[in-house]
Amino acid sequence: MAAHRGVHGAISATKHPSEPIILIAYDEKQKPVAFKKVAPNTDYYLFNLPKNRNFTIAAFEDKNENSKYDKGEPALIAETSGGNSPSETLNIHLSPKNAIPATLKTNIDEMPDDIGEKNTIAIGTITTLDNPLFDEKHASEGLWTPHQFLSKYGLGVYFLETYDPAKTPILFVYGIKGFPRAWKTFIDKIDHSKFQAWIYFYPTGYSIPSSGKALDIVMSQIQDKFKLKKLFIVAHSMGGLVAKEYIRRAIGKKNDSHIKLLITLATPWGGDKDAEWGTKAPATVPAWNDIVPSSEFIKNTSPKDIGDRIPFYLFFSFKGDRKPFRFNNDNVITLRSALRWNMERRATKVYGFDTAHADILRFPETIETCNEIFKRY
């Protein structure tokens, strides 16, 4: 297999893009070798291209969304320098003064699927919970075929309203086989005069460290763009482990000062033994490998991952009746896992709720308690 190098850089424009941006890499013979379609708010791109070769990068704002370049659309043509280094920075600035020559094919609908990514990396894209992307029907796809999910739907952080620096963002992170619309009852009941809801949209079958890394990359760009001073995080189930990974990486870069609160709901801090069945399934789900109690990921999870500065509230649910041979559970995970001793000791406070694992998202006492905590901080 040929060695590759990362060609990456910032995406900017003379006028803020309002439509998707398409980037295409061409070889020396002007043959398309890779393409990406990204959201208007995306300000970063990455191509993995073979080393020791030169490539042409064409980028344009697809203003009429016909998947190809049309005259007058803000664009740029840039050349890589080739070479053997592991990466090259090539910044993209789109301008209507630039044009893409007709000799370059730009219609990505006519290009092979295996060279392209039509997924979106959302960097604060504004939307609503009615977005078809947020349908529950996509949850199974995100669990069983995470790479297909990424290719079709992408990932990222979506804003449910225009960013307002006077309001504190609350980042909601769902768990395995979760979906954004599951947070609707909760989001409807927050004080929208003081808080704004953000959603991390991702395929839950993806490995937990990878999901945490992706969230860190997206949030770093949002932080750079908006200069956040305060961020609250509320995460459900496995989403708490994803949020933990994001915080761990942010702490490692000393980039966590804006994270002011973490609340986890029914998170399996000690893993889930049922995931061992998933590791034996014909289609292996990476997240299951991470969540088995004997995995290196679970064994290495510790309070150090979230530091000692961020207030941390550990919520657990205890209304379990589905697993008669696994006592003390919430219908999905055991209390032993939810109340892993070192994470419980680290918690600012621990709250238990007489509800089931999935229902804790909609349980009135859960939402009321969270709202009290939000106001406190």
SULMOTA-V540966 format. One record per helix or strand. SS is the DSSP state (@ for helix, = for strand). FROM is the first residue (numbers start at 0). TO is the last residue. If there is no record, write none. Layout:
# SULMOTA-V540966
SS:FROM:TO + SS:FROM:TO
This chain:
# SULMOTA-V540966
=:3:12 + =:20:25 + =:31:37 + =:43:49 + =:55:60 + =:74:78 + =:86:88 + =:91:94 + @:107:109 + @:112:114 + =:115:116 + =:120:125 + @:131:133 + @:135:143 + @:145:152 + =:154:158 + =:167:172 + @:179:187 + =:194:200 + @:207:225 + =:230:235 + @:238:251 + =:258:264 + @:274:277 + @:285:290 + @:295:299 + @:302:305 + =:310:316 + =:328:328 + =:333:333 + @:334:337 + @:340:345 + =:348:352 + @:358:360 + @:363:375
